[in-house]
Amino acid sequence: MKLSCESVIIMDDAKAVYRSILPELETTVTDRSSVDVEVRESSLVVRVIADDIISMRSTLNTWLRLVQIAHDVCVVGKGACKAA
């Protein structure tokens, strides 16, 4: 059974976050899932296709965490630029 999920994350810095996580798309952790990421207007769209629920959970956890970290770094970076 194939599972699919599309997460649309609305953020001001979608393009910066996309550029930050883009290198991660070049390597795959497992053959049981695939990930596609794109920017749509002011949103980051993460699509995951997985062979089973365990792989889906694991892949979603990984990619949503990567997005969160990239976003947090962008926020800190913007704050540092304003403080300088």
C-alpha positions, 0 to 999 in steps of 0.5 A: 500500500502506498501512502502520500502526504502533502504538507503546506507550510505558510512562512515569510521565508519559504524561499530561504528555507527551501534553499537551505534544505535543498541539498538534503534532497540529493541523498535518500535515507531509505528506499521506502519513501520519497520526498519532493519539496517546492515553493508555492507563493509564500508557502513551502510544500513538502510531499512524501510518498511512502510504502508503509506507515512507519516509513511515512512517520519517520520521513515526515518527522525528519523533513518537518524537523529540517524545515523547522530548523532551517526556519529557526536559523533564518529567523536568527539570521534576520535578527542578527542582521538587524542588530548589527 
